[in-house]
Amino acid sequence: MLWPAAGAAPRSVNDGSLVLRLRYGRVGLLLAGDLEATGEQALVTSGQALASNLLKVPHQGSRTSCSELLLDAVRPTHAVISVGPNSYGHPAPETVARLRARGIDLHRTDLGGMVTYATDGARLRQSAYGRR
């Protein structure tokens, strides 16, 4: 568990959400909860190792999430935006553009449906199941 840090007083409920980094062999996954910009900055500046192959994009890919700072720290090759129909406009076009500009393999559950990832510790394999 990387976040929230012990004794942290997040500014918002979203910035107090759980962030996990899982590692198996050479493959890392960062599950970034519902962090917004302030929470992302605090996480990155905490000095913890964040580099991971897969990033679960925080806060449904909102405009205030998935900053360049976070992407520089994580350096993912794959990203998932877990989002469904909503009135907020998630994911934000600028967030999607940031991910695509880096050549990150992006999966959006609103477009591609459910996705799973499996690893043997050396490779990461994706299986998408389509929308229902």
C-alpha positions as CSV (number, residue, x, y, z in Angstrom):
1,M,0.0,0.0,0.0
2,L,1.5,3.3,-1.1
3,W,-1.3,5.8,-0.2
4,P,-2.6,7.3,1.9
5,A,0.5,7.8,3.9
6,A,0.4,7.4,7.7
7,G,-0.8,10.6,9.2
8,A,-1.8,12.1,5.9
9,A,-4.6,14.6,5.9
10,P,-5.9,14.5,2.3
11,R,-7.7,17.6,1.0
12,S,-10.5,15.6,-0.5
13,V,-12.1,12.2,-0.2
14,N,-10.7,11.2,-3.6
15,D,-7.2,12.1,-2.5
16,G,-7.6,9.8,0.5
17,S,-8.4,6.8,-1.7
18,L,-6.2,3.7,-1.5
19,V,-3.3,3.4,-3.9
20,L,-1.6,-0.1,-4.3
21,R,1.5,-1.1,-6.2
22,L,1.7,-4.8,-6.9
23,R,4.8,-6.5,-8.2
24,Y,5.3,-10.1,-9.5
25,G,8.7,-10.8,-11.0
26,R,9.6,-8.0,-13.3
27,V,6.0,-6.8,-13.8
28,G,4.5,-4.0,-11.8
29,L,0.9,-2.7,-11.5
30,L,-0.1,0.6,-10.0
31,L,-3.7,0.9,-9.0
32,A,-4.0,4.6,-8.4
33,G,-7.5,4.7,-6.8
34,D,-9.4,8.0,-7.2
35,L,-6.5,10.4,-6.8
36,E,-6.8,13.9,-8.2
37,A,-3.9,16.3,-9.0
38,T,-3.1,17.2,-5.3
39,G,-3.0,13.5,-4.3
40,E,-0.9,12.6,-7.3
41,Q,1.6,15.3,-6.5
42,A,1.9,14.1,-2.9
43,L,2.3,10.5,-4.0
44,V,5.0,11.3,-6.5
45,T,6.9,13.5,-4.1
46,S,6.7,10.9,-1.3
47,G,9.8,9.2,-2.8
48,Q,8.2,5.8,-3.2
49,A,9.0,3.6,-6.1
50,L,6.1,4.0,-8.6
51,A,7.5,2.6,-11.9
52,S,5.0,0.0,-13.2
53,N,4.1,-1.6,-16.5
54,L,0.3,-1.0,-16.0
55,L,-1.4,2.1,-14.6
56,K,-5.0,2.0,-13.5
57,V,-5.7,5.6,-14.4
58,P,-6.9,7.6,-11.3
59,H,-10.3,9.3,-11.0
60,Q,-11.8,7.8,-14.1
61,G,-9.4,9.8,-16.3
62,S,-10.8,13.2,-15.2
63,R,-9.2,16.4,-16.3
64,T,-7.4,16.7,-12.9
65,S,-5.9,13.2,-13.0
66,C,-3.1,11.4,-14.7
67,S,-0.7,14.3,-14.7
68,E,2.6,14.5,-16.6
69,L,4.3,14.3,-13.2
70,L,2.6,11.0,-12.4
71,L,3.2,9.6,-15.9
72,D,6.9,10.5,-15.6
73,A,7.1,8.6,-12.3
74,V,5.2,5.5,-13.3
75,R,6.4,5.2,-17.0
76,P,3.6,2.7,-17.9
77,T,3.4,0.8,-21.1
78,H,-0.3,0.0,-20.5
79,A,-3.1,2.0,-18.9
80,V,-6.7,1.3,-18.1
81,I,-9.4,3.9,-17.6
82,S,-12.2,2.3,-15.7
83,V,-15.3,4.4,-16.5
84,G,-18.9,4.0,-17.6
85,P,-21.6,6.4,-18.7
86,N,-21.4,9.6,-16.6
87,S,-22.4,13.3,-16.7
88,Y,-18.8,14.5,-15.9
89,G,-17.3,13.9,-19.3
90,H,-14.8,11.3,-18.0
91,P,-12.4,10.5,-19.3
92,A,-11.3,14.0,-20.3
93,P,-10.0,14.3,-23.8
94,E,-6.7,15.9,-22.5
95,T,-6.1,12.9,-20.3
96,V,-6.6,10.5,-23.1
97,A,-4.3,12.7,-25.3
98,R,-1.5,12.6,-22.6
99,L,-1.6,8.8,-22.6
100,R,-1.7,8.4,-26.3
101,A,1.1,11.0,-26.9
102,R,3.4,8.7,-24.9
103,G,2.5,5.6,-26.9
104,I,0.8,4.0,-23.9
105,D,-1.5,1.0,-24.8
106,L,-4.8,2.4,-23.5
107,H,-7.9,0.4,-22.7
108,R,-11.1,2.3,-21.8
109,T,-13.9,0.2,-20.2
110,D,-16.6,2.5,-21.6
111,L,-15.5,1.6,-25.1
112,G,-13.8,-1.8,-24.8
113,G,-15.7,-3.3,-21.9
114,M,-14.2,-5.5,-19.2
115,V,-10.4,-6.2,-19.4
116,T,-8.2,-8.5,-17.4
117,Y,-4.4,-8.7,-17.2
118,A,-2.3,-11.8,-16.4
119,T,1.4,-12.1,-15.9
120,D,4.0,-14.8,-15.4
121,G,6.4,-12.2,-13.9
122,A,8.1,-11.5,-17.2
123,R,5.2,-10.5,-19.6
124,L,1.9,-8.8,-19.2
125,R,-1.0,-10.2,-21.2
126,Q,-4.3,-8.4,-21.8
127,S,-7.7,-10.0,-22.4
128,A,-10.6,-7.8,-23.3
129,Y,-14.2,-9.1,-23.2
130,G,-16.1,-6.4,-25.0
131,R,-19.1,-4.4,-23.8
132,R,-22.2,-6.1,-22.5
